Amino acid sequence: MDDMIQDTIDSLDDLLDAERAALLTGDIDQIGRLMAQKESLIDTLNDQEAVDRTELENLNSKVERNQELLHSALDGIRTVARRLATMRRIRKTLETYDAQGRKNSIVLHQEQTVERRA
């Protein structure tokens, strides 16, 4: 394996560690910046013919680890979005139940007014 391939593998390995750190700290901007670099390094490796299988397996395990972290982060973001939507709905409606157990929703209108003072 030549030095260029090894340099690419080392760079990708370091980048995957940086990506993991960004995922663990929630640094979404950093994750976005690393994505383009990661794609470029992977494309470079894909263009090579003689790459050590063991090195690729190590990189693959890091990629899979980061993918799991990314999925978990996305699940968390979706959960927060659903919770915020629920909170907005709760602020706009009042839900009650009648004597027969039927649900009633009362839509609350919040008028937005501007108070003018002289």
DRENDRENZA-693858 format. One record per residue (C-alpha): residue number from 1; residue in three letters; chain; x, y, z. Coordinates in Angstrom, 1 decimal. Example, Ala and Ser with C-alpha at 12.3 -4.5 7.8 and 13.67 -1.06 7.14 Angstrom:
BEGIN
n	res	chain	c1	c2	c3
1	ALA	A	12.3	-4.5	7.8
2	SER	A	13.7	-1.1	7.1
END
This chain:
BEGIN
n	res	chain	c1	c2	c3
1	MET	A	0.0	0.0	0.0
2	ASP	A	1.5	3.3	-1.0
3	ASP	A	1.8	6.4	1.2
4	MET	A	-1.1	8.3	-0.4
5	ILE	A	-3.5	5.5	0.4
6	GLN	A	-2.3	5.3	4.0
7	ASP	A	-2.5	9.1	4.4
8	THR	A	-6.1	9.0	3.1
9	ILE	A	-6.9	6.2	5.5
10	ASP	A	-5.3	8.0	8.4
11	SER	A	-7.1	11.2	7.5
12	LEU	A	-10.5	9.4	7.3
13	ASP	A	-9.8	7.7	10.7
14	ASP	A	-9.1	11.1	12.3
15	LEU	A	-12.1	12.6	10.7
16	LEU	A	-14.4	9.8	11.9
17	ASP	A	-13.1	10.4	15.5
18	ALA	A	-13.8	14.2	15.1
19	GLU	A	-17.3	13.4	13.7
20	ARG	A	-18.0	11.2	16.7
21	ALA	A	-16.9	14.0	19.1
22	ALA	A	-19.2	16.4	17.2
23	LEU	A	-22.1	14.0	17.5
24	LEU	A	-21.6	13.5	21.2
25	THR	A	-21.4	17.2	21.9
26	GLY	A	-24.3	18.0	19.5
27	ASP	A	-22.2	20.3	17.2
28	ILE	A	-24.4	20.1	14.2
29	ASP	A	-22.4	22.7	12.3
30	GLN	A	-19.2	20.8	12.7
31	ILE	A	-21.0	17.6	11.5
32	GLY	A	-22.1	19.3	8.3
33	ARG	A	-18.5	20.6	7.7
34	LEU	A	-17.0	17.2	8.2
35	MET	A	-19.5	15.5	5.8
36	ALA	A	-18.0	17.0	2.7
37	GLN	A	-14.5	16.0	3.7
38	LYS	A	-15.6	12.5	4.6
39	GLU	A	-17.3	12.0	1.2
40	SER	A	-14.2	13.2	-0.5
41	LEU	A	-11.9	10.9	1.4
42	ILE	A	-14.2	7.9	0.8
43	ASP	A	-14.3	8.7	-2.9
44	THR	A	-10.5	8.8	-2.9
45	LEU	A	-10.4	5.4	-1.2
46	ASN	A	-13.0	3.9	-3.6
47	ASP	A	-10.8	5.0	-6.6
48	GLN	A	-7.9	3.0	-5.2
49	GLU	A	-7.4	-0.7	-6.1
50	ALA	A	-5.0	-1.9	-3.4
51	VAL	A	-6.4	-1.1	0.0
52	ASP	A	-5.7	-3.2	3.1
53	ARG	A	-8.9	-5.0	4.1
54	THR	A	-8.1	-4.8	7.8
55	GLU	A	-7.7	-1.0	7.6
56	LEU	A	-11.1	-0.8	5.8
57	GLU	A	-12.8	-3.0	8.4
58	ASN	A	-11.5	-0.7	11.2
59	LEU	A	-12.9	2.4	9.3
60	ASN	A	-16.1	0.6	8.6
61	SER	A	-16.7	-0.1	12.3
62	LYS	A	-16.2	3.6	13.0
63	VAL	A	-18.6	4.6	10.2
64	GLU	A	-21.2	2.2	11.6
65	ARG	A	-20.7	3.6	15.2
66	ASN	A	-21.1	7.1	14.0
67	GLN	A	-24.2	6.2	11.9
68	GLU	A	-25.8	4.8	15.1
69	LEU	A	-25.0	8.0	16.9
70	LEU	A	-26.4	10.1	14.1
71	HIS	A	-29.6	8.0	14.0
72	SER	A	-30.0	8.5	17.8
73	ALA	A	-29.4	12.3	17.4
74	LEU	A	-32.1	12.4	14.7
75	ASP	A	-34.5	10.5	16.8
76	GLY	A	-33.9	13.0	19.6
77	ILE	A	-34.5	15.9	17.3
78	ARG	A	-37.8	14.3	16.1
79	THR	A	-38.9	13.7	19.7
80	VAL	A	-38.2	17.4	20.5
81	ALA	A	-40.1	18.6	17.4
82	ARG	A	-43.1	16.4	18.3
83	ARG	A	-43.1	17.7	21.9
84	LEU	A	-42.9	21.3	20.8
85	ALA	A	-45.8	20.7	18.4
86	THR	A	-47.8	19.2	21.2
87	MET	A	-47.0	22.2	23.4
88	ARG	A	-48.2	24.6	20.7
89	ARG	A	-51.4	22.6	20.3
90	ILE	A	-52.0	22.6	24.0
91	ARG	A	-51.6	26.4	24.2
92	LYS	A	-54.2	26.9	21.4
93	THR	A	-56.9	24.4	22.6
94	LEU	A	-58.5	23.2	25.8
95	GLU	A	-59.6	19.6	25.7
96	THR	A	-62.3	18.4	28.1
97	TYR	A	-64.5	15.3	28.5
98	ASP	A	-68.3	15.4	29.0
99	ALA	A	-70.4	13.2	31.2
100	GLN	A	-70.5	10.5	28.5
101	GLY	A	-66.7	10.4	28.1
102	ARG	A	-66.7	12.2	24.8
103	LYS	A	-63.8	14.5	24.1
104	ASN	A	-64.5	18.2	23.5
105	SER	A	-61.9	20.6	22.1
106	ILE	A	-62.3	24.3	22.6
107	VAL	A	-60.1	26.4	20.4
108	LEU	A	-58.6	29.4	22.2
109	HIS	A	-58.1	32.5	20.1
110	GLN	A	-55.3	34.7	21.3
111	GLU	A	-55.7	38.1	20.0
112	GLN	A	-52.5	39.9	19.4
113	THR	A	-53.0	43.6	20.1
114	VAL	A	-50.7	46.5	20.4
115	GLU	A	-51.4	48.9	23.2
116	ARG	A	-50.9	52.5	22.1
117	ARG	A	-50.1	55.1	24.6
118	ALA	A	-50.1	58.8	24.2
END
